[in-house]
Amino acid sequence: MKRVTTAVLVFLTLAIGLTALAGCSSYEYNGTVYDPPMPADEVTGTNWDGNEFHMSDLQGKVALVFFGYTSCPDICPFTLANMTQVYTLLGDKAKDVAVVFISVDPDRDTPEKMADYIPAFNDAFYGVYIPEPALEQTKKDYFVYAEKNYPKDSQSSLDYLIDHTGWISVIDRKGDIRLVFPHDAPVDQIASDVEHLLKGRN
């Protein structure tokens, strides 16, 4: 009888040990991982509400950074709508997340125009205006491509689209770029990775 009891105890010990090991398995990110993480360069501009914006002020939060422009017909509104869904999925945790939309169109996207655009998605989002030539340096810092594309029948210097990079950079609480998502990444995958980073884990 004692042998049976001992065997049962050994089995239970092994089972508990295996369960603990399973619980310690490393998290697999959905986004493309920066390895090693890269410190996010400072971004300075004007938010849609007229206040100064500094990326460094967001340390302690997880930031989702996207470069676009308000006249964009598809990718930009689609991405901001997805960010709104990410906020919804995160619930109360969203207070520790910052969505940062940086305009690549300073000729048209004044802070006043951004004020009509960004709050339509979520008034907690940042909409950042950066004048030239500071914007050029910011694009280089974040590996962003953006170039005006004028239609053949354009009648105005302000009649253009902008071909631009369409990814979302994810910056952790320490201020390091950790992940990159395509603009059309599933919102549940983005929310899952953000939630993991909010816990301060690798």
Backbone as a chain_set.jsonl record, in Angstrom:
{"seq": "MKRVTTAVLVFLTLAIGLTALAGCSSYEYNGTVYDPPMPADEVTGTNWDGNEFHMSDLQGKVALVFFGYTSCPDICPFTLANMTQVYTLLGDKAKDVAVVFISVDPDRDTPEKMADYIPAFNDAFYGVYIPEPALEQTKKDYFVYAEKNYPKDSQSSLDYLIDHTGWISVIDRKGDIRLVFPHDAPVDQIASDVEHLLKGRN", "coords": {"N": [[0.836, -1.197, 0.0], [1.943, 1.196, 0.747], [3.768, 1.526, -1.279], [2.105, 2.094, -3.479], [1.014, 4.54, -2.729], [3.301, 6.124, -2.673], [3.985, 6.064, -5.392], [1.822, 7.397, -6.483], [2.203, 9.915, -5.389], [4.619, 10.631, -6.6], [3.785, 10.758, -9.257], [1.919, 12.879, -9.135], [3.599, 14.955, -8.408], [5.263, 15.166, -10.649], [3.336, 15.846, -12.549], [2.448, 18.347, -11.634], [4.83, 19.727, -11.882], [5.255, 19.685, -14.679], [3.026, 21.148, -15.5], [3.639, 23.633, -14.42], [5.915, 24.247, -15.888], [4.783, 24.453, -18.416], [3.236, 26.712, -18.059], [5.192, 28.62, -17.95], [6.101, 28.96, -20.467], [7.485, 30.739, -23.252], [6.127, 33.769, -24.616], [4.753, 34.092, -27.854], [5.064, 36.507, -30.187], [2.747, 38.188, -32.349], [3.266, 40.232, -34.117], [5.99, 41.511, -36.203], [9.122, 41.116, -34.821], [11.437, 43.356, -33.339], [14.731, 42.658, -32.992], [17.744, 43.099, -31.644], [15.568, 45.098, -29.43], [14.893, 48.488, -30.483], [15.825, 51.716, -29.505], [13.373, 54.243, -29.481], [13.427, 57.103, -31.461], [13.324, 60.58, -30.568], [10.338, 62.426, -31.092], [9.059, 65.456, -32.036], [6.457, 67.752, -32.101], [3.284, 69.266, -32.955], [0.301, 68.593, -31.338], [-3.078, 67.645, -32.29], [-4.755, 69.092, -30.636], [-3.474, 71.433, -30.19], [-1.488, 71.443, -28.298], [1.976, 70.956, -27.38], [3.792, 68.154, -28.597], [5.676, 65.408, -27.505], [7.416, 62.512, -28.078], [8.847, 61.222, -26.096], [7.462, 61.816, -23.793], [5.618, 59.859, -23.546], [6.66, 57.642, -22.366], [6.314, 54.842, -20.272], [3.919, 54.143, -21.153], [2.44, 51.998, -23.68], [3.021, 52.586, -27.018], [1.409, 53.009, -30.143], [2.374, 53.66, -33.27], [1.753, 55.407, -36.215], [2.302, 56.523, -39.511], [0.758, 58.806, -41.658], [-1.823, 60.509, -43.577], [-4.416, 63.012, -43.626], [-5.99, 63.217, -45.911], [-5.859, 60.804, -47.073], [-7.228, 58.127, -48.872], [-7.804, 55.487, -48.113], [-5.939, 53.517, -46.627], [-5.156, 54.954, -44.287], [-7.57, 55.896, -42.836], [-8.651, 53.362, -42.459], [-6.708, 52.117, -40.843], [-6.772, 53.726, -38.519], [-9.377, 53.248, -37.715], [-9.133, 50.561, -37.058], [-7.379, 50.826, -34.9], [-9.084, 51.981, -33.094], [-10.728, 49.816, -32.571], [-8.866, 48.147, -31.345], [-8.439, 49.571, -28.974], [-10.967, 49.195, -27.845], [-10.986, 46.408, -27.428], [-8.985, 46.2, -25.51], [-10.083, 47.372, -23.287], [-10.167, 48.595, -19.977], [-7.418, 48.672, -19.88], [-6.608, 50.229, -21.936], [-6.059, 52.8, -21.192], [-3.4, 52.952, -20.697], [-2.226, 52.95, -23.128], [-1.065, 54.532, -26.069], [-2.121, 55.905, -29.057], [-0.582, 57.074, -31.875], [-0.758, 59.205, -34.479], [1.075, 60.355, -37.078], [1.409, 62.998, -39.249], [2.304, 62.935, -42.682], [1.994, 64.95, -44.358], [2.477, 67.923, -44.186], [1.86, 70.259, -45.576], [-0.885, 70.354, -45.953], [-2.077, 69.216, -43.712], [-2.727, 70.813, -41.203], [-2.648, 71.588, -37.655], [-5.262, 72.383, -37.055], [-6.793, 71.155, -39.053], [-6.249, 68.518, -38.44], [-7.557, 68.434, -36.044], [-10.173, 68.236, -36.8], [-10.232, 65.737, -37.776], [-8.869, 63.56, -36.33], [-10.242, 63.246, -33.712], [-12.63, 62.164, -34.6], [-12.265, 59.504, -34.747], [-11.125, 58.744, -32.242], [-10.887, 60.703, -29.446], [-8.821, 60.444, -27.72], [-6.63, 59.765, -29.127], [-3.465, 60.724, -30.527], [-2.718, 63.247, -32.87], [-0.308, 64.252, -34.846], [1.368, 67.099, -35.969], [4.158, 67.936, -37.86], [6.459, 70.223, -38.965], [8.217, 70.809, -42.108], [11.82, 71.207, -42.181], [11.942, 69.236, -40.271], [10.245, 67.075, -40.305], [11.285, 65.412, -42.305], [13.579, 64.348, -41.106], [12.414, 62.938, -39.017], [10.982, 60.981, -40.427], [13.104, 59.551, -41.504], [14.261, 58.6, -39.152], [12.356, 56.754, -38.347], [12.232, 55.025, -40.424], [10.489, 55.554, -42.573], [8.802, 55.905, -45.636], [7.627, 58.427, -47.792], [6.024, 60.076, -50.387], [4.897, 62.602, -52.6], [2.297, 62.195, -54.994], [1.273, 63.262, -57.928], [-1.701, 63.565, -59.811], [-2.142, 63.174, -63.394], [-3.849, 65.062, -64.473], [-3.8, 67.116, -62.661], [-4.696, 70.198, -61.215], [-3.795, 71.861, -59.324], [-1.304, 72.749, -56.888], [-1.833, 71.571, -54.537], [-3.236, 69.37, -55.053], [-2.976, 66.231, -54.755], [-2.008, 62.822, -54.067], [-0.425, 60.772, -51.536], [2.115, 58.516, -51.624], [2.972, 56.176, -49.283], [4.642, 54.616, -46.478], [3.059, 51.91, -44.802], [2.918, 50.85, -42.115], [2.6, 49.865, -38.621], [4.285, 50.906, -35.845], [5.292, 49.564, -32.755], [5.861, 50.698, -29.602], [7.423, 50.062, -26.551], [6.903, 50.289, -22.904], [9.306, 51.259, -21.964], [10.27, 52.832, -23.939], [11.299, 51.685, -26.217], [11.328, 50.472, -29.583], [9.538, 47.682, -30.307], [7.983, 46.018, -31.914], [6.578, 45.557, -35.225], [3.713, 46.035, -37.196], [1.773, 45.205, -40.106], [-0.507, 47.486, -41.732], [-2.984, 46.306, -41.973], [-3.196, 44.31, -40.106], [-4.734, 41.784, -38.048], [-6.951, 42.925, -35.547], [-7.218, 41.657, -33.077], [-4.819, 40.312, -32.793], [-2.992, 42.425, -32.602], [-3.925, 43.629, -30.239], [-3.452, 41.556, -28.411], [-0.616, 41.374, -28.379], [0.018, 43.939, -27.487], [-1.168, 43.911, -24.957], [0.458, 42.021, -23.728], [2.907, 43.387, -23.706], [2.202, 45.466, -22.018], [2.303, 44.251, -19.602], [4.921, 44.312, -19.082], [6.666, 42.39, -19.998], [9.061, 40.28, -21.766]], "CA": [[0.0, 0.0, 0.0], [2.83, 2.341, 0.836], [4.37, 1.718, -2.602], [1.105, 2.739, -4.329], [0.932, 5.933, -2.291], [4.523, 6.789, -3.142], [3.886, 6.206, -6.847], [0.852, 8.46, -6.747], [2.843, 11.188, -5.035], [5.597, 10.941, -7.649], [3.03, 11.146, -10.451], [1.353, 14.213, -8.904], [4.716, 15.906, -8.412], [5.66, 15.353, -12.047], [2.257, 16.545, -13.247], [2.5, 19.746, -11.215], [6.038, 20.308, -12.467], [5.03, 19.897, -16.106], [2.067, 22.252, -15.626], [4.365, 24.87, -14.131], [6.777, 24.528, -17.035], [3.933, 24.9, -19.517], [2.834, 28.078, -17.755], [6.343, 29.506, -18.091], [6.541, 28.991, -21.851], [7.637, 32.106, -23.73], [5.049, 34.287, -25.449], [5.106, 34.274, -29.247], [4.43, 37.711, -30.706], [2.11, 38.141, -33.664], [3.933, 41.211, -34.957], [7.399, 41.289, -36.516], [9.87, 41.525, -33.631], [12.752, 43.993, -33.418], [15.66, 41.895, -32.165], [17.253, 43.572, -30.354], [14.706, 46.284, -29.481], [15.592, 49.707, -30.894], [15.293, 52.908, -28.845], [12.591, 55.108, -30.36], [13.934, 58.468, -31.502], [12.39, 61.623, -30.133], [9.473, 63.075, -32.071], [8.544, 66.705, -31.486], [5.522, 68.396, -33.016], [2.092, 69.87, -32.353], [-0.838, 67.689, -31.348], [-4.291, 68.226, -32.877], [-5.403, 70.009, -29.689], [-2.658, 72.632, -30.069], [-0.421, 71.253, -27.325], [3.219, 70.365, -27.882], [3.883, 66.692, -28.49], [7.014, 64.815, -27.422], [7.296, 61.063, -27.945], [9.442, 60.81, -24.816], [6.467, 61.975, -22.729], [4.757, 58.669, -23.516], [7.299, 56.53, -21.656], [5.41, 54.322, -19.258], [2.795, 53.608, -21.913], [2.761, 51.34, -24.948], [2.585, 53.481, -28.09], [1.197, 52.483, -31.486], [2.727, 54.822, -34.083], [1.447, 55.228, -37.632], [2.493, 57.717, -40.335], [-0.242, 58.881, -42.708], [-2.291, 61.871, -43.836], [-5.869, 63.06, -43.469], [-6.651, 63.075, -47.209], [-5.649, 59.424, -47.516], [-8.553, 57.564, -49.158], [-8.056, 54.107, -47.708], [-5.126, 52.894, -45.579], [-5.112, 55.719, -43.034], [-8.794, 55.743, -42.042], [-8.791, 51.946, -42.106], [-5.812, 51.831, -39.722], [-7.282, 54.398, -37.324], [-10.572, 52.508, -37.289], [-8.634, 49.358, -36.385], [-6.837, 51.225, -33.602], [-10.25, 52.17, -32.226], [-11.139, 48.473, -32.147], [-7.855, 47.68, -30.384], [-8.792, 50.227, -27.708], [-12.147, 48.542, -27.298], [-10.593, 45.083, -26.947], [-8.142, 46.332, -24.321], [-10.9, 47.811, -22.157], [-9.544, 49.532, -19.036], [-5.972, 48.734, -20.125], [-6.35, 51.201, -23.007], [-5.556, 54.058, -20.603], [-1.937, 52.874, -20.727], [-1.837, 52.801, -24.535], [-1.159, 55.771, -26.844], [-2.126, 55.785, -30.515], [0.05, 58.292, -32.383], [-0.845, 59.382, -35.921], [1.988, 61.436, -37.473], [1.108, 63.368, -40.627], [3.388, 63.091, -43.657], [1.469, 65.965, -45.28], [2.416, 69.182, -43.436], [1.301, 71.338, -46.402], [-2.342, 70.392, -45.826], [-2.543, 68.736, -42.4], [-2.477, 71.729, -40.09], [-3.275, 71.103, -36.414], [-6.698, 72.635, -37.12], [-7.4, 70.101, -39.864], [-6.139, 67.281, -37.66], [-8.566, 68.505, -34.983], [-11.433, 67.793, -37.386], [-10.056, 64.374, -38.284], [-8.485, 62.552, -35.334], [-11.272, 62.915, -32.712], [-13.721, 61.388, -35.191], [-11.952, 58.109, -34.43], [-11.024, 58.678, -30.786], [-10.24, 61.949, -29.024], [-7.629, 60.124, -26.925], [-5.52, 59.555, -30.045], [-2.644, 61.876, -30.883], [-2.56, 63.561, -34.284], [0.874, 65.107, -34.709], [1.853, 67.906, -37.093], [5.584, 68.256, -37.805], [6.803, 70.99, -40.167], [9.489, 70.541, -42.776], [12.427, 69.93, -42.575], [11.996, 68.305, -39.14], [9.528, 65.855, -40.676], [12.175, 64.548, -43.071], [14.429, 63.628, -40.166], [11.565, 61.995, -38.291], [10.724, 59.845, -41.323], [14.335, 58.75, -41.556], [14.428, 57.934, -37.852], [11.39, 55.656, -38.214], [12.298, 54.241, -41.669], [9.222, 55.788, -43.261], [8.842, 56.477, -46.979], [6.432, 59.18, -48.17], [6.298, 60.932, -51.538], [3.695, 63.103, -53.262], [1.968, 61.597, -56.288], [0.339, 64.171, -58.579], [-2.419, 63.04, -60.973], [-1.759, 63.825, -64.642], [-4.734, 66.197, -64.733], [-3.795, 67.969, -61.484], [-4.834, 71.623, -61.495], [-3.341, 72.618, -58.158], [-0.143, 72.206, -56.178], [-2.346, 70.854, -53.374], [-4.032, 68.251, -55.555], [-2.08, 65.084, -54.85], [-2.03, 61.745, -53.084], [0.917, 60.509, -51.007], [2.528, 57.122, -51.47], [3.683, 56.163, -47.997], [4.772, 53.385, -45.699], [1.801, 51.635, -44.114], [3.029, 49.931, -40.981], [2.396, 50.366, -37.26], [5.399, 50.601, -34.942], [4.852, 49.41, -31.372], [6.918, 51.121, -28.67], [7.078, 49.568, -25.209], [6.874, 51.257, -21.81], [10.649, 51.81, -21.762], [10.614, 53.709, -25.056], [11.973, 50.915, -27.273], [10.488, 49.875, -30.614], [9.582, 46.235, -30.105], [7.255, 45.27, -32.938], [5.993, 46.251, -36.37], [2.566, 45.36, -37.797], [1.204, 45.81, -41.307], [-1.685, 48.289, -41.381], [-4.194, 45.484, -41.985], [-3.063, 43.192, -39.163], [-5.946, 41.552, -37.26], [-6.942, 43.738, -34.327], [-7.038, 40.825, -31.89], [-3.386, 40.031, -32.67], [-2.355, 43.64, -32.087], [-4.332, 43.789, -28.84], [-2.779, 40.531, -27.618], [0.789, 41.759, -28.207], [0.048, 45.139, -26.643], [-1.479, 43.49, -23.595], [1.651, 41.362, -23.201], [3.898, 44.429, -23.43], [1.741, 46.236, -20.858], [2.722, 43.517, -18.405], [6.342, 44.53, -18.908], [7.377, 41.123, -20.251], [9.8, 40.209, -23.03]], "C": [[0.866, 1.239, 0.0], [3.45, 2.615, -0.528], [3.405, 2.445, -3.536], [1.023, 4.216, -4.003], [2.128, 6.721, -2.787], [4.47, 7.033, -4.643], [2.927, 7.333, -7.219], [1.463, 9.824, -6.471], [3.857, 11.6, -6.095], [4.889, 11.426, -8.901], [2.485, 12.57, -10.314], [2.436, 15.278, -8.956], [5.155, 16.21, -9.837], [4.61, 16.155, -12.808], [2.273, 18.026, -12.919], [3.696, 20.444, -11.842], [5.864, 20.609, -13.943], [4.059, 21.036, -16.351], [2.754, 23.583, -15.41], [5.257, 25.254, -15.299], [5.969, 25.042, -18.215], [3.513, 26.339, -19.317], [3.956, 29.069, -17.955], [6.818, 29.618, -19.536], [6.533, 30.418, -22.366], [6.494, 32.497, -24.66], [5.551, 34.463, -26.875], [4.331, 35.465, -29.803], [3.823, 37.469, -32.081], [2.783, 39.094, -34.639], [5.368, 40.808, -35.255], [8.247, 41.909, -35.418], [11.17, 42.232, -33.996], [13.684, 43.239, -32.478], [17.102, 42.288, -32.51], [16.299, 44.757, -30.511], [15.533, 47.53, -29.803], [14.997, 50.915, -30.18], [14.557, 53.801, -29.843], [13.145, 56.528, -30.298], [12.863, 59.455, -31.057], [11.598, 62.149, -31.323], [8.898, 64.306, -31.396], [7.641, 67.363, -32.524], [4.386, 69.041, -32.252], [0.933, 68.897, -32.474], [-2.066, 68.409, -31.915], [-4.985, 69.212, -31.95], [-4.596, 71.279, -29.451], [-1.519, 72.517, -29.076], [0.826, 70.662, -27.979], [3.196, 68.857, -27.654], [5.348, 66.293, -28.449], [6.833, 63.311, -27.198], [7.812, 60.594, -26.589], [8.467, 60.951, -23.651], [5.581, 60.751, -22.572], [5.411, 57.481, -22.833], [6.443, 56.138, -20.453], [4.133, 53.781, -19.88], [3.321, 52.777, -23.08], [2.185, 52.216, -26.051], [2.481, 52.737, -29.413], [1.33, 53.661, -32.44], [2.505, 54.519, -35.558], [1.625, 56.552, -38.361], [1.467, 57.7, -41.468], [-0.636, 60.326, -42.973], [-3.811, 61.88, -43.927], [-6.624, 62.909, -44.778], [-6.494, 61.678, -47.796], [-7.01, 58.748, -47.718], [-8.834, 56.192, -48.561], [-7.259, 53.641, -46.493], [-5.23, 53.633, -44.245], [-6.412, 55.632, -42.226], [-9.042, 54.303, -41.614], [-7.95, 51.62, -40.868], [-6.322, 52.476, -38.438], [-8.555, 53.732, -36.806], [-10.168, 51.226, -36.564], [-8.07, 49.685, -35.01], [-7.964, 51.48, -32.593], [-10.749, 50.824, -31.707], [-10.16, 47.882, -31.142], [-8.136, 48.275, -29.013], [-9.966, 49.519, -27.042], [-11.801, 47.175, -26.715], [-9.789, 45.158, -25.659], [-8.924, 46.792, -23.087], [-10.19, 48.83, -21.296], [-8.038, 49.68, -19.267], [-5.622, 49.79, -21.168], [-5.825, 52.529, -22.462], [-4.038, 54.1, -20.588], [-1.398, 52.673, -22.138], [-2.035, 54.137, -25.25], [-1.119, 55.449, -28.33], [-1.646, 57.122, -31.079], [0.009, 58.281, -33.911], [0.024, 60.581, -36.294], [1.755, 61.748, -38.944], [2.371, 63.492, -41.466], [3.019, 64.161, -44.687], [1.357, 67.324, -44.582], [1.848, 70.344, -44.244], [-0.213, 71.462, -46.233], [-2.832, 70.046, -44.424], [-2.11, 69.663, -41.272], [-3.074, 71.121, -38.82], [-4.788, 71.291, -36.43], [-7.412, 71.555, -37.946], [-7.354, 68.762, -39.142], [-7.201, 67.245, -36.565], [-9.942, 68.108, -35.493], [-11.412, 66.305, -37.734], [-9.857, 63.342, -37.174], [-9.595, 62.241, -34.33], [-12.464, 62.152, -33.279], [-13.512, 59.893, -34.961], [-11.898, 57.907, -32.914], [-10.283, 59.923, -30.321], [-9.067, 61.72, -28.074], [-6.41, 59.913, -27.816], [-4.752, 60.859, -30.254], [-2.615, 62.02, -32.403], [-1.487, 64.627, -34.388], [1.262, 65.775, -36.029], [3.322, 68.233, -36.86], [5.931, 69.02, -39.076], [8.067, 70.467, -40.826], [10.523, 71.547, -42.257], [12.488, 68.904, -41.441], [11.299, 66.991, -39.485], [10.42, 64.89, -41.439], [13.067, 63.717, -42.153], [13.624, 62.583, -39.396], [11.259, 60.773, -39.145], [11.946, 58.942, -41.426], [14.518, 57.948, -40.268], [13.536, 56.7, -37.719], [11.27, 54.838, -39.512], [10.999, 54.341, -42.477], [9.47, 56.445, -44.617], [7.537, 57.228, -47.229], [6.793, 60.138, -49.296], [4.996, 61.325, -52.213], [3.551, 62.464, -54.644], [0.879, 62.451, -56.931], [-0.372, 63.479, -59.743], [-2.024, 63.817, -62.234], [-2.591, 65.064, -64.925], [-4.802, 67.157, -63.551], [-3.824, 69.445, -61.875], [-4.293, 72.491, -60.37], [-2.145, 71.936, -57.518], [-0.567, 71.42, -54.942], [-3.224, 69.67, -53.772], [-3.123, 67.051, -55.786], [-2.456, 64.027, -53.822], [-0.606, 61.575, -52.571], [1.117, 59.008, -50.915], [3.363, 57.049, -50.201], [3.701, 54.771, -47.37], [3.505, 53.168, -44.882], [1.915, 50.678, -42.956], [2.818, 50.656, -39.655], [3.581, 49.934, -36.416], [4.878, 50.569, -33.51], [6.024, 49.687, -30.446], [6.513, 50.715, -27.263], [7.183, 50.658, -24.152], [8.229, 51.935, -21.586], [11.056, 52.779, -22.873], [11.379, 53.014, -26.16], [10.959, 50.407, -28.289], [10.648, 48.364, -30.531], [8.998, 45.446, -31.264], [6.85, 46.182, -34.088], [4.85, 45.383, -36.902], [2.246, 45.988, -39.149], [-0.089, 46.524, -40.927], [-2.95, 47.447, -41.271], [-4.086, 44.261, -41.07], [-4.361, 43.013, -38.373], [-5.879, 42.271, -35.913], [-6.732, 42.891, -33.071], [-5.573, 40.458, -31.69], [-2.633, 41.241, -32.121], [-2.66, 43.796, -30.602], [-3.619, 42.791, -27.936], [-1.325, 40.917, -27.339], [0.917, 42.976, -27.306], [-0.205, 44.773, -25.184], [-0.278, 42.807, -22.948], [2.717, 42.396, -22.838], [3.488, 45.285, -22.218], [2.136, 45.568, -19.545], [4.216, 43.648, -18.145], [7.18, 43.304, -19.157], [8.047, 41.162, -21.607], [9.058, 39.351, -24.047]], "O": [[0.555, 2.222, -0.672], [3.642, 3.77, -0.908], [3.823, 3.314, -4.302], [0.967, 5.052, -4.905], [1.99, 7.847, -3.264], [4.869, 8.098, -5.113], [3.181, 8.114, -8.136], [1.262, 10.772, -7.231], [3.947, 12.775, -6.451], [5.327, 12.385, -9.538], [2.573, 13.369, -11.247], [2.22, 16.37, -9.482], [5.39, 17.365, -10.191], [4.941, 17.03, -13.608], [2.13, 18.867, -13.807], [3.605, 21.591, -12.277], [6.276, 21.67, -14.413], [4.232, 21.81, -17.292], [2.491, 24.55, -16.124], [5.352, 26.427, -15.663], [6.4, 25.947, -18.929], [3.436, 27.107, -20.276], [3.694, 30.261, -18.116], [7.814, 30.286, -19.814], [5.685, 31.221, -21.975], [5.963, 31.665, -25.395], [6.668, 34.938, -27.08], [3.102, 35.438, -29.881], [4.317, 36.66, -32.866], [2.866, 38.815, -35.835], [5.902, 39.883, -34.644], [8.107, 43.095, -35.117], [11.917, 41.767, -34.857], [13.434, 43.195, -31.274], [17.629, 41.868, -33.54], [16.22, 45.355, -31.584], [16.708, 47.622, -29.448], [13.785, 51.123, -30.238], [15.07, 54.079, -30.927], [13.313, 57.089, -29.215], [11.665, 59.193, -31.159], [12.131, 62.296, -32.423], [8.318, 64.216, -30.314], [8.021, 67.509, -33.685], [4.502, 69.327, -31.06], [0.614, 68.43, -33.567], [-2.085, 69.636, -32.006], [-5.726, 70.079, -32.415], [-4.967, 72.11, -28.622], [-0.665, 73.401, -29.014], [0.746, 69.966, -28.991], [2.66, 68.361, -26.663], [6.159, 66.767, -29.244], [6.177, 62.893, -26.244], [7.261, 59.661, -26.004], [8.623, 60.281, -22.63], [4.871, 60.62, -21.575], [4.797, 56.419, -22.724], [5.926, 56.986, -19.726], [3.365, 53.062, -19.24], [4.501, 52.846, -23.422], [1.002, 52.553, -26.026], [3.351, 51.939, -29.761], [0.495, 54.566, -32.426], [2.994, 53.521, -36.086], [1.157, 57.588, -37.891], [1.324, 56.693, -42.161], [0.104, 61.254, -42.644], [-4.422, 60.867, -44.269], [-7.789, 62.512, -44.767], [-6.956, 61.413, -48.906], [-7.856, 58.794, -46.826], [-9.99, 55.772, -48.509], [-7.839, 53.393, -45.437], [-5.375, 53.007, -43.195], [-6.362, 55.321, -41.036], [-9.579, 54.054, -40.535], [-8.416, 50.934, -39.957], [-6.307, 51.845, -37.381], [-8.779, 53.664, -35.598], [-10.791, 50.848, -35.571], [-8.252, 48.921, -34.062], [-7.813, 51.227, -31.398], [-11.144, 50.705, -30.547], [-10.564, 47.199, -30.201], [-8.079, 47.571, -28.004], [-9.961, 49.277, -25.836], [-12.269, 46.823, -25.632], [-9.898, 44.275, -24.807], [-8.46, 46.613, -21.961], [-9.666, 49.82, -21.805], [-7.449, 50.695, -18.895], [-4.466, 50.2, -21.273], [-5.211, 53.299, -23.2], [-3.451, 55.176, -20.477], [-0.248, 52.272, -22.318], [-3.056, 54.798, -25.06], [-0.189, 54.797, -28.805], [-2.227, 58.17, -30.798], [0.658, 57.456, -34.554], [-0.259, 61.703, -35.872], [1.888, 60.868, -39.795], [3.37, 64.066, -41.035], [3.643, 64.266, -45.743], [0.248, 67.828, -44.405], [1.395, 71.327, -43.657], [-0.762, 72.557, -46.358], [-3.88, 70.527, -43.995], [-1.227, 69.327, -40.484], [-3.918, 70.23, -38.903], [-5.522, 70.465, -35.886], [-8.496, 71.1, -37.582], [-8.293, 67.971, -39.216], [-7.69, 66.177, -36.196], [-10.793, 67.687, -34.71], [-12.458, 65.696, -37.958], [-10.598, 62.362, -37.093], [-9.878, 61.064, -34.105], [-13.229, 61.556, -32.522], [-14.465, 59.114, -34.979], [-12.547, 57.011, -32.375], [-9.16, 60.172, -30.762], [-8.397, 62.669, -27.666], [-5.281, 59.883, -27.325], [-5.316, 61.95, -30.17], [-2.501, 61.032, -33.128], [-1.731, 65.786, -34.054], [1.456, 65.118, -37.052], [3.694, 68.742, -35.802], [5.712, 68.504, -40.172], [8.878, 69.781, -40.204], [10.138, 72.665, -41.915], [13.031, 67.815, -41.628], [11.704, 65.925, -39.02], [10.328, 63.678, -41.245], [13.284, 62.529, -42.393], [14.104, 61.476, -39.155], [11.274, 59.648, -38.645], [11.828, 57.717, -41.434], [14.883, 56.773, -40.297], [13.905, 55.724, -37.066], [10.331, 54.06, -39.678], [10.487, 53.345, -42.989], [10.236, 57.401, -44.734], [6.461, 56.721, -46.914], [7.743, 60.914, -49.185], [4.099, 60.498, -52.382], [4.529, 62.228, -55.354], [-0.287, 62.383, -56.541], [0.287, 62.864, -60.581], [-1.62, 64.977, -62.151], [-2.106, 66.012, -65.544], [-5.753, 67.931, -63.44], [-3.077, 69.884, -62.75], [-4.33, 73.719, -60.455], [-1.988, 70.717, -57.591], [0.235, 70.687, -54.363], [-3.872, 69.051, -52.927], [-2.571, 66.875, -56.872], [-3.136, 64.311, -52.835], [0.322, 62.172, -53.116], [0.381, 58.314, -50.214], [4.348, 57.774, -50.058], [2.895, 53.897, -47.69], [2.942, 54.115, -44.333], [1.089, 49.776, -42.821], [2.853, 51.885, -39.581], [3.855, 48.741, -36.283], [4.115, 51.444, -33.102], [7.047, 49.004, -30.494], [5.394, 50.989, -26.829], [7.51, 51.804, -24.458], [8.29, 53.054, -21.077], [12.071, 53.466, -22.759], [12.043, 53.673, -26.961], [9.87, 49.967, -27.923], [11.751, 47.835, -30.667], [9.453, 44.343, -31.567], [6.788, 47.403, -33.948], [4.989, 44.168, -37.043], [2.43, 47.193, -39.32], [-0.699, 46.2, -39.909], [-3.886, 47.819, -40.563], [-4.815, 43.285, -41.25], [-5.024, 44.001, -38.059], [-4.858, 42.221, -35.226], [-6.131, 43.359, -32.105], [-5.122, 40.307, -30.555], [-1.747, 41.1, -31.278], [-1.763, 44.062, -29.801], [-3.223, 43.134, -26.822], [-0.854, 40.805, -26.207], [1.812, 43.043, -26.464], [0.472, 45.273, -24.286], [-0.023, 42.991, -21.758], [3.355, 42.295, -21.79], [4.348, 45.768, -21.482], [2.283, 46.226, -18.515], [4.726, 43.167, -17.133], [8.274, 43.169, -18.608], [7.678, 41.944, -22.483], [9.53, 39.178, -25.17]]}, "num_chains": 1, "name": "protein.A"}
